[in-house]
């Protein structure tokens, strides 16, 4: 029992932090969009994107559906049993996030010692993106759980042999893609990099090549069956081709700014490279391949932090390798070891925690600052007579329903909205409707809206944000 105590302590603290985050993390655009789709599935309507609160207009082929069935259906089942609220969905996500945590522990134990694996979990738990996104209705954390699980299977296959491990690895990586399909890009590139490293080292490159071929065959078959055949698969990706603007945006300024402020990434990646250069272990060839592939994917993307923080998992393991050595060395120096260790802990909390304590603490101490403008807009709309509120800010649906207000959403995703060449019919106001315009309306959908036929009714502000309520001109 004693050897499991550190695991129980860290995992309990982590679970508590994620549960608190489920209550206090802001509800935002993608968070609400995934929730709406999962809720429709919980109601028996399958995976579809509702265009109004009744669910009567629900599109099963909507490009808004970007959280795959591997995650959406378990979450829908959870909501069908325990309730359809956003909070209940988030609590379900907390449990699913533990997949990533347990997978990280397993990979850490394969690469290092057990006590170092739990240190890696502690390092990840200090990250504000982990605590926030791990409690929101997003696919990144469960997806990463399957990525890490597959990595562990490939490590076991490479070390001990047995193609059953390779098969399990292929299965778990296919499941990861079944949550977020963009994972095809970095996971496929990971296998290419791994094969190249083994080819240069002349270390069983043919075996890795066979594994890669099996993976792509299994993935192609799975996606083809999932989308109803080759034609359905082609139509599916054609309907989402606008998302290439996110995955191939090459926003290096945004990406590098995020990484520069993450010492865990730099220290851990450097440790990974150093260990491979010194020991030339096959394990590091694989972890380096995965890390390099995700880095290339991130640098080519739009630089969203929910992509970037995925680069911290493997580095956390390699940073954790050095922590026990530093801890023991401080204990052997003088009788002031307890003071030195305390200083080390505080330094770690500051260096790796960064803004976590400020942001997380502010949400708890000042909950009125969380989604302040959404609440203000809802209170104003409650006092304005309107049959329906049209909005492009899909997180507003959660707040409008709290006040029993009816809503309507556009069917085109923001990346399609950028290509509008004039007024889009989705933004045509019917009699008695009001239009609530926020950041998405003023940026992504700006060219889709006939602003000249709108009249300002009211506006709300919170900090630097300003949202405007419009009605159509008579």
N, C-alpha and C positions, 0 to 999 in steps of 0.2 A: 504493500500500500504506500510505503514511504516514497518509493521511486516514481509512483504515479502522481504524487501530491503536486509537484510543479505544473504538470499538465492540467490537473483539475483547477488549480488556482488561476492560471493564465486563461484557460478556456472559459471559466466562469466569469472572469472580469471582462473578457472579450464579448461573451454573450450578453452580459449586462449592458455594456456600451452600445451594442447593436440594437438592443431593445429600446434603450433610451433614445437612440438615433431614430428609431421607427416613429416615435412620438413627436420628435422635435425637428427632424430634418425637413427642409422646405419641399413642398409639392411643386414640381416643375414640369416642363413641357413633355419630355419623353416619358417621365415617370407616370404622368396621368394617361398618356396615350396607350402605353402597355397595359395599364390598369383597366382601361375601358374595354380593350380587346379580351383580356382574361375574364372580365366580368360577364361579357356576352357569352363566352364559352361556359361559364358557371351557370348561366341561365338556360343552357341547352341550345344556344344558337350557333355553336361552333365558333371557330376563329374568324371573327369579322369585326370591322371597324364601324362603330355606330356614328351616324351623321346627326342624330338627335337623341334626346334622352329616352324616347320611347323604344328605341332599338328597331323600329319598323323599317328604317332605312339603314341597313347594315351591310357593308361591302366586304365580301369574303376574299376578294382579290385586291383589296386596297394596298397601295404601297406603304401605308402607315403601319402595316403589320410587319414588324421587323424583329419581334421576339418569337422564336420558333416554337413548334409544338412540344419539343422535349421539355421546355420550361413552362410554356403557357398552359398546357393541360394539367400538369400536377398542381400548378397554382390555382387554376380554375376549380379543380376538385377540392382543394383546401377551402376556397371561398364558398363553394356550394354547401359544404358541411358546416363551416363555422361563421359565415357571414360575408356579405359583399362589400363591406366598407374598405376604404383605402387603408385604414389602420390594420385591419385583419389581413389584407393582402401583404402589407409590409412585414407583419409578424411571420407570415409564411415565407417571405423572402429571407428573413433572418435565418430561419432553419435551413433553407437551401444554400445560403452563403456558407454555412458550416461545412458543406462539401469541399469548398475551396480551402478552408482552414485544415480539415483533416487530410486532404490531399497534400497540402504544403508540409504538414508534419511527416507524412509518409516519405515524400521525396527528400526531405531534410534528413530523415533517419537513414535513407539509402546512401546519401552523399556524405554525411558526417555522423556524429554521435547523437543519441536521443536527446540529451540535454541541450545540444545546440539547435536541434529542430524546434524546440519550444521557444528558444530565444528568438528564432526567426519569426515565429508567430507573434511574439511580443513586439518586434520591430514593425511588422505590418500593422499591428493594432494601433500604433502611434500615428498612422497616416490618416489625415482627414478624409481623403477620397475613399479609403477602405471603409471607414466607419459610416460615411454618408451613403455611398452607393451600395454598400452591403445591406442596407435597410430599406432601400427604395426599389420600386418595381422596375428593375433593369436587369439585363441578362449578363452583364460582364463578369460578375463574381461567380455565379454558377457555371458559366462557360469556362472560366479560368480553372474551376475545380476539376472539370473533365480534362482540360489541357494538361494540368499537373498530374492527374491520375494516369493519363496516357503516357506522359513522360516517365512516370515511375514504372509503368509496364515495360517500356522500351529499355529502361535501365536494367530491369530484371532480366529481360530477354538477352541483352547484350552481355550481361555478366554471367548468367547461369545457363543460357540456351533455352530451348523449349519454345516452339512456335505458338504455344497457347498464350504465352505472354505477349508475343507480337500481335496475335489476334485480339486480345483484350485491349492492347494499346490502340489498334486501329478502330475498334468499336468505340472506345471512350472519346477519341478524337472526332469520330463521326457524330457522336452525341453532342460534343462541344459545338460543332458546326450546325447541329440541329437546334441549338439555342440562338446563336448569332452567326449567320452565314458568312459574314465578312471574315471569319476565322479561317476560311479556305485559303486566303492569301498568305498570312504568316505561317500557317501550319504546313502548307505545301512548300513554301520557301525554306522552312526548317529542315525538311527532309532533303531538299536539294543541297543545302549547305552541309548537312551531316554527311551526305554521300561524298561531296567534294573533299571534306576534311579526311574522310577515311581513304579516299582514293589517293590523296597526296601522301598519307602515312602508310599506304599499302596495307591497311588493316581491315580485311574482310569487306571491301567496298561492294562486292556482288551481293552479299547478304542484305546490306542496307538498300541497295537498288531494288532487290526483290520485294522488300518490305514496302518501299515507296510505290511500286507498281500495284501491289495488293491494296494499298491504302486508296489510291486513285480509282481503282476498279470498284472497290466497295463503296466509295463515296459517290461515284457516278451512278451506280445502281441504286443507291439509297435515294439520292435526289431525284432521279428519274421516276422511281416508284412514288415518291412523296408528292410529286407535282403532276401525276397522271400521265406519264409518258414523255417522250422527247419533245413533242410540240408544246405540251404544258410547261415543261422546264424552260424552253426558249421564251415563251410568252411571259413567264414569271420574271425572268431576268430583264426582258425588254421593258416590262412595266416598272422596273426599279433602276433603270440605267441612269436616271438623274442622280442617283446616290454616288456615282463616280466622282461627282464634284466634292464629296467629302473624303473619299478614300484616296484620291489622286490630286488633292488640292496643293500639295507641296508648300504648306505654311510653315516653313522652317523657323521663322521668327517666333511663332507661338509655341511650336514643339520644343525648341531649344530653350526658350525661357522657362518652360515647365520643368525640363530636366535639370537645368542649371540650379534650380532651387531644391533639388532632391539629392542630398549627399548620399542617401542610401543607394541610389542608382549608381553613382560614380564609384563609390568605395566597393560596393559588391561586385560590379562588373569588372573593376580592376583586379579584385581578388580572384575572380573566376579566370581571367586571362592569365594572371600570375601563376595560379595553381596548374593550369594546363601547360604553361611554358616550362615549369619546373618538373612536374611529375608525368606529364604526357598521358594522363589517364584517359581511357575511352569515355568515361563519364563526363568529363569536361568538354570533350568534343561534341557531345550531344547537347549539353546545357548551353554551351556557347552558340551552337547552331540555332537553338530555339530563341535565345536572347537576341542574337543578331537579326534573325528574321523579324521578330516583333519590333525591333528598333527601326529596321528599314520600313516596315509597314507604318509605324508611327510618324516617321519623318516625312513620308509621302502623303500623310493624311492631313486633315484640317486642323490637327493639333489639339483635339478635345482632350481634356484631362482624364476622362474616363477611358480613353485609349492609353494614355501615357502612364497611368499608375499601374497598369498591368506589367510594366517593365520593372517593377520593384520586387516581385515575388522571389525570383531566383537570386537576385543580389542579396536579399534578406538572409538567405541561407549562408552565403559566403561571408557576409559581415558577421553573422552569428558564430562562425568558426573562430574568430579572433577574440570574441568577448570573454569566454572562459579563461583564456590565457592571460588577458589583461587583468581580469578579476583576481586570479591566483597570484599574479606577480605583485599586485598591490597589497595582497595579504602577507607577503613574505618580506616586505621592505622594513617596516617599523611597527611599533605598537599603535601608531596612528592609522592603522589599516582601515578601521571602520569609517574614519573620517574621509579617507581617500576614496573608499568604495562609495560612500554616500555622494561625494562630489562627482564620481563617475556616473552614478545613476542619474543625477540631476543634469549632468552634461548631455547624457544620452537622450533624456526627455526633451531637452531644449533643441538639440541638433536634429534629432529624427522626428520629434513631435511638431516642430515649427509652429504653424498657425493653429494646430489642432486644438490646443487648450483655449485659445482666445475665441475661435469660431464656435467650438462645441459649448464652451461655457456661456457664451453670449446667448446662444439659442435657448439654453436652459433657464438662465437668469432673466432674460428678456424675451419671452416667447412671443410677445406682441410684435417683435421685429421680423418674425418668420412669416413669409407671405403677406407682408403688411399691405402691399398695394392691391393684391387680390381680394383681401378682406374689405378694404376701403371701397373698391369698385363694386363689390357685391352689395354692401350696405347702401351705396348710392342707387344701384339698379333696383333694389327692393322698393325704393320710394318713387320710382319712375314707372308709369303705366306702360307695360310692353307685353305683347303676347309671347314673344320669343326674343332671345338675345343671340344674335349671330356674333361669333368671335373666332379669330384664328389662334387665340391663346388657349390651347386645349386643356391646360391645367385648371382653367376657370370652371370647367364642368363640375369639378368636385365641390367648389365653393357655391356655385349656383344651386346645386342640388341640396345643399345644406339649408338654403332658404326657399326650397321648393320652386325655383325659377326654371323655366324651360329654356333650352339652349339648342343651337344649331352650329355645326362645324362645316368648313369647306372640305371637299373630297380630294383636292390636290395637295400634295406634300410641299413643304417649303422649297425644296430643290427644283420642283416643277414650277412653282410660283415665280421663280427668278426669270423664267423664260416667257412670262406673259407679255403679250404685245398690245395690251389694252384691257378693257373691262372683261372680267371672267364671270360667267353666270352664277357661279357659286356664291358670289358676293352681292348678288342682287337682293335688295331688301323687299320683303313682302309687306303688305299693309299691317301696321301695328308692331313691326319688328324694330329693334334697335341694334346698332352695330357697336361693339366694344373693341376699340383698336388699341393694341399694346405693341410691344417691340417687334413681334413677328409681322403684324400688319404694316408697320411703318418701314420695315426692312425687306423681309423675304417676299411679302405679298404686295408690296407697294404698287407695282405695275399692273396688278390684277384688279385694283379697286377704282371705281369711278368716283374719285374724291369730289369732283365738281357737283355731283348730285347729292352730297351729304351736308347736313347742317349740324353744328355742334350743339349738343344738349347740356353736357356737363363734362368735367374732367377731374381726375384724381391724381395726386402726386404722393410719392414716398421716397424720400431722399432725392436722387437725381432722376428717378423714373417718373414718367408722366403718361397716363393712359387717358383716352378721350372716348366719350360716349356720343354717338351720332344717331341721327334719324334721317330718313330720306326726305328730300325736298318735295313739297306738295306740288 
